[in-house]
Every structure is written in C-alpha cells, then in structure tokens.
Amino acid sequence: MSTIALAAPAAMPGAPARTSGYLVLAPSCLVLTIFFALPMGTMIGMSFMDAQTLSPTLFNYQRFFSDGLSLAGLYRTAVMSILVAVCVTVLGYPVAYYLARSRSRWRALVFALALAPELAGVVLRTYGWLIILEDRGFINDMLTHLGVIASPLPLSKNLFAVVVGLTHVVLPFGILSLTTSIQGIDPNLERAAQMLGASRLAVVRHIILPLSVPGIVSSLLIAFTMAASAYATPALLGGARFKVLATMIYEQVLFYIDWGFAAVMAIALLIMMLMISFLGIRYEARRSSRRSNREGGAS
Amino acid sequence: MNAKRYLPLCLTCMFVGPPGLAFGETLIINSYGGPYEAIIEERIIKPFEEKTGINIVYDAVGSASQDYAKIKATRGQPGFDVVVMTASQSLQGCKDGLLEKLGATAIPNLGKLAPSLAAVAGPCGAVHEVQYMSLLYRTDKLALPPTSWSSLLDPELKGKIILPTFQNIMAAFLMEIMSVSRGGDMIDNVDPGFAAMAELARQSIGFEQSSAILESYIKDGSVWAMPFWNGRAQLLVDQGVPVDYVRPKEGTIPLIATLSVPVGAKNKPAALAFIDFFLEKSSQEAWVTGYKVGSARTDIDIPEDIAKRQITTQADLESLKLPDLSRIAEKLGEWGERWERDVVSQAN
C-alpha cells in the first residue's frame, strides 16, 4: 500500500497532476532563471560588445584566439585542473576505502581529519601553504639552515605550488564522493573473492576498482571543475608567473575594466568545464549501459 | 498577556531609539583599511562629525579598482556616498557617466587645488592627497643612497630587488620613467621602457601586487631596493625600519588620490560637504602630517621636515611628470600583454 502511495503522489486538490508537478518545479526554475540563466545571457551578450563604444563586435573572440596569452592561460588551467583531479582521486581513494570499510574506533577520527580542512577558509589555508612553500618559507628556511641548499628551491609561484594548494582544498570533496561510491559496493563480493583464493591486491584490482569507477569519475569531475574555477589559491600561490583563466578574468574585470574580454575568457572556461563534465558523464553512462547489456545477456 | 507592560518600551524604542544611537544624517564613505583607516578616523572623520553632526559609516572593503568595479556593476549605486579612489578611476567613472561632476559652487575648496593636478584627475575627482613613486632602499645594506632609477640595475642589487605586478599602476609608471630616461616617451614610444623593465625583471626576485606584501620583503631584508609610494615608505621610516627613500634624478610620477561621488549616492549634499571639509586648509594640514603624504594645496603650513619630503609646493609640483591617465587607460591592455611577454618571461 505504501509503495502505491509513493509511486503516485496525490495531486493538489483541484489541479491536474501535471500542473501540480510544474508548480513544484516552478520555484527552483525561477531561481535558476534569475541567478543563472539571466546572468549567463548577459555575460554572453557582453562578450560580443566593444568595451569602449558598446557596439557589437567579434573582436574579443578574435583577440582570445590570437593574443597567445589567453590560450596559454586556458592550457595552464587545463593542465593544473587535470593534475589536481588526479592527485585528489589518487590521494583520496585509500582514505575513502578506509572510511567505507573500516569498523575501527579510529574511523570517526579519520573522517573528521579528512573533512577538517573545510573548517578553515580557502584563503587561510592558501596563506598557510604560502608560508610553507615560498622562498622565505618554512621548507626553504629549514633546508638553508641545515646547509642542504644554497639558494631557495622554486616551490612557490609556479604550477607545483598551485597543484599542492588546490589538492588540499579539494581533497575532502573527492574523499566524500569516493566514500559514498565504495560504500555502495557489496562487501560480500570481496569476501567471496578472498574465499576463492584471490589476494587482497587482486580483490582491489578486479573487484573494488572496477565497481568504484562511478565514484572515481565523480571525484575526477568534482576536483577538475573546482580547480578550474578556483581563484584565490592560483592567485596567491601562482602569482604573476603562473596565471590561469580565473586570475586573468579577475584582472580584466578589475584592472583593465574590459568586461567584454573577461566574458570571453569566462565562456572559454565554462565550455572547457562543460566538455570535461560531458565526457565524464558520457563515459560513465556508456559503461553502465555495457554492463547492463552484459548482465542482461548473461541472464 | 503583558502587552500593556511592554507597550511603553516598544514605543520608546520606535521613537527614541536605543540609547547611544543618534538619528541624524548618515554618510557612507568607502575607503581603505589599515593605517589609513585609523588616521582618517582621527584626523578627518571625527572633526567632520563634530562640526556637522553627520554620522559617518566607514566602509573599508575593497581596493580602488574593486570599488570602481562595484560602482560600474551597480550602475552608479554601490551603496556608498563618497569613495576614495585614484585619478585613473575618477577619469574612467566620468567617462562612463557613473560619477558626479564636482564644481566649485558646491565645493568651494576645489578652487584652492593646484590646477595642474586637478586637471589630471578630471571633473569627477577631488584631489585630496598626492604621493609619488619613490625609490625605497635599505640604509643598512647600501653604502650610498641610490640617486637614479638605473641604480636598480647595479650588480650589487642582483636578486635584491622586487617589482610590482602590472596590475599595480606603479609598474606602468616605472616603465614610463625608464622609457623617458632612455630616450623614449611616456605613451607612444615606450620600447626603451619595456627593454629596461626586462633588464630589471632579470635582476629581480619576482613580482608582487600588494603594497603590504612588497614592503614585507624590504622589512625582512630579502630585498634591498624597490619602487614604492612615498607615503607608505615614510610610514616604514617612522616605524624604525632601516630604510629611506629618494626622489631619483630622472623625476617621478605622482599617485593622485581622489574623492568622488557615485551618481546614485543617497546623500549627495553631505557627500559634497565632506569633500569640501577634507579639502579645507586645516584638514589638509592634518592629513599631510598624519598620513605623511603630499597635498594638492600649496598654501598649507606644515613642519619643515615633512614639507621637504612631500609634494607641498609649486616647485614640487613642477618637478613631477604628470601622466595623461586617459591615454594610459587606452594603452593598458596593450601594455599588459606586452608586460607578460617581454617582462614577466624574463624573471628568474
């Protein structure tokens, strides 16, 4: 009885079921229209406008593809985001596995530690890394005093520093996504494999990893999009020598006051993130579909 | 219910307000934080409130460029009545129609400002302060004070200088000065300036945008010389840091700070009154001696030791290279790209 009630929710009194469905969706659609679609439309319109004369132009797009700096910024953003996504997923996986499977009394502590970075703001954590990594920072100071190095190692104002900082910022999200996925895998499968003689490594390689691919894809996508759109960490740890699209957009908006060109950069960033998300989601959909077909064929 | 018991209290709160809060006019001023906030509170805001009874709400959020972006995004209704920015933003705001034009009728003290500086800021900015780009150096590291901007290229300063990023207007100003000193000009022929900046980049330890971070390098001794606004340089001297600053022989470019009123400001009469008050002779004297900067008024009376280091006389004004900020604004995009290619790429 309860199943029937859940499957067919009661329509609002006096309104057909379809209308009440639209009414339920209306608030979220309204919010999305006001706070996402309209600003996005304004931004796209702005990208086709000349900053000085406000007349329509394709100049901003032409400049994006021809000045050399913008495409280099896009490339740096992509490389940085891919590295962060990989680091977050590789570092997060063992922690997520532990959290999903362990019954230890330390589990709660590890869970709290994994999420602890989120308690401090991004800027605070980034300044922490700056203090550790910069030329006058903890690592270089220590190595210099120990006589290991004569001049500071280039640990900040570069790709390395930004990837380290962003991995720290994004890691909790990757861990959460992977933990949920691993928790969904039936532990009996692992036990069965081990009873049939599979080693621990073989279980992880042939059972856990393949079954947790949705979580891995989700972790990669979350980390990629969060890294690509991050501003504070690349600005502080990348500095003038490692500029990504987010920092370049900030400069165009605030310093050059060229909002049209900033809009083109923002659109390029958005397209890159949408493409990567689309590819990830499509890969996962195809994989699920192949698996369903195989299971259907086997039965 | 005890409604009757609470009614008098409610009515008192509605009509009288909580104790200690005056229900007078309110003026919202957007400016800077840090030492600036403490000094403006003491030397300008408090005397203004005492004189007029107008209550000032001080908003220290945002740099000048962030404030201007806010004015632009809100089409002149950023939520503050007076904003402290630089002449670059005042000019742009006038051009965009987002700032009020200021006149001597509403602000009589505008007529007391040096015409050359007032002209640089345009009709929407009231010049309340003048700093200049100085050459700041460590007195305990350099045997002799530097006298020229080219001193930054001395071999002894290799790896001991730091440069501003291009998003700090000091970078463009330094490039222009170097351009002029090497046979170019300040706008149309800046090739020598960019060549010099590429040399400086090779000499430097890198780039920083914020003045607070720039000064941290010279404070801890990892940098021995750098370009720096003289107001902040003087604050470092006063703090006892072993530094001093000079106006090099090639000359320098001023940083002209302005007060402006967004077109959508809610309390324009009070805003104009505040600007006039800030430009009064006594206020300018208080500001110059407090914040250790120069003034666009040449009739102020200040102690000799401050006067000789600041822009306060007609002779001081004539020694400055006054930039055409509108032309610079037109060139910034092009120069910014060139800076990335020719200068940043040369850094160690």
Interface residues (C-beta under 8 A of the other chain):
Chain A: D67 G68 L69 D135 R136 K157 G239 A240 R241 K243 E251 V253 L254 F255 Y256 I257 D258 W259 F261
Chain B: S63 S65 Q66 Y68 A69 K72 Q92 T165 F166 Q167 I205 G206 F207 E208 Q209 D220 S222 L332 G333 G336 E337 E340 R341 V344 A347
